[in-house]
Amino acid sequence: QLQPVESGGGLVQPGGSLRLSCAASESIFSIYVMGWYRQAPGKQRELVASILSGGSTNYADSVKGRFTISRDNAKKTVYLQMSSLKPEDTAVYSCNARHPLYTTFNYWGPGTQVTVSS
């Protein structure tokens, strides 16, 4: 069973940067579609960015040009580099691992808090 665990959240000033990491335990990590989601207080969870096994990426319009998702299959880790952070980026960021064929294999990490404030 793949169990994602996020790290790297924290408090940052507007305009600053943070890098989130999500480490997984599954030996076949490389085939999973990995995604970063976020949920702000009072709002629905939204997809921030996703990356396929081959490296193709997808971003929410609100983060395009500011966030970059990447993966290191050898380290079984996916990253989210966040730059030019805004207060509206404040949320709990969660890592998701989804098998490309079998929807039963869909795993979530516990989440990490990102707060953008001066």
C-alpha angles and dihedrals in degrees: 000000000000113000115187119207121192128210139169103065124135147115119316134168121247110279092027132118138237134178120214122200130199118194122195133198102210118110091216093052091130095073096052124101105235124205142177117218131180137201124196122197111284093007136100121257112265136194112252101178141336137196130200125219090262093052102259110147139204128194138192111248090241093063103034111128093015105060129051126194120201139163138212107202093188090059093037088231136129123199137203114201109198122193136171088026119199131201088250089063088070108120146107106281117210132190120225130195118196128182108232094227110021113056091193088074099072118133135185132199122224093254136240127238120241116189122184110194142131 
